Amino acid sequence: MNSTATTGSIWRQPAQVWAVAFASVVAFMGIGLVDPILPAIAESLQASPTETELLFTSYLLVTGLAMLITSWISSRIGAKATLMIGLSLIILFSLASALSGSVDAIIGFRAGWGLGNALFISTALATIVGSASGGSGAAIVLYEAALGLGIAIGPLLGGLLGEVSWRGPFFGVVALMAIAFIAVLTLLRGPFEKRQPVPFSAPFKALGRPALAVLAVAALFYNIGFFVLLAFSPFPLGFGAMGIGLTFFGWGVALAITSIWVAPWMMRRMTRTAIILTILPLLAVDLVAAGLVAETAPSLVVCIIIGGLLLGVMNTVLTEAVMEATDLPRSVASSAYSAVRFIGGAMAPPIAALLWHAFNSTVPYLFAAASVLVATLTVFLGRKILAHINDEPADAVVEDAEAITVGDAS
């Protein structure tokens, strides 16, 4: 990553870049939006915690599976059309969720929301990179800024609107996504990309590449830790919607700070695998600590915020690592990788709820810590396979904006 590009020109971008970046913020808000209202949905709709956690599972599972076909779709209809379809689906299924009367219906509509999200986020970074000034380094940091801001604002907005009604956050997404739709429609203009159709089988074959397979397996187990912290923690915290929203607003701000500033600083001084093998064990320790203090809300809040700091570094470094892992078209590599990692995220919330019901609030965090250690072991055992991603310092990688078409969520 070029350090000059990422600091000097990141904020000087064309209107179409800001349009997609704004839409990205809103799309990423959807990840944490339901966090503050999980207990309220469980109470209002007479749903168990496990049923309520399926709101995350259906969303993430469909997002992950759809990632396997998004590069095939966008390579045929173009980036703008893919973005517009994705935004339309999010609006439609957010509205349906807001009007629902049962948790089963919301679970189904969240799945449709996940399809729209996959179409959108798989194309957003490619669009930002292709249009941004300052090269790929600036584009990646801008994308991570949108990710961090969205993840931070989502729980806060969910908390504010959730104080009125659990339906409020869903209506909020409808309004914001409608604005994003208009912004992308009016501001995203040519020159349009040359379409090079991607074979349907390309993402599946990509997972046969050893380096990408190692990173994908590591991301699967890492995302289990990520989503236990995000999706399960509202239950042991015991706060109202606003308290949960403020907690995860702090978590999201911490994630944004380290993804935008700390991760690039570390990559100028350490290899990517060294950073991964440093941060993942620290995350495991944080999750163990969260489990030990799960019954003490203030201490759990501290662990959640610290987790955000560590997750921000991991998100950026993993994105960079995947981009350098293979010589495949990066939209294909990223789609394959993202599919696996989102499946890990989909597994985590219901498993955590089941472990909580069977044992206590400590065990889900220990499960998450063990998963993160598996991710660490995967990278450690595969470090020779990943050696080539450390061939050059991160600030010396050649920038080629036209070649980078990554579509990755975190």
Order of alpha helices (4+ residues) and beta strands (2+ residues): alpha-alpha-alpha-alpha-alpha-alpha-alpha-alpha-alpha-alpha-alpha-alpha-alpha-alpha-alpha-alpha-alpha
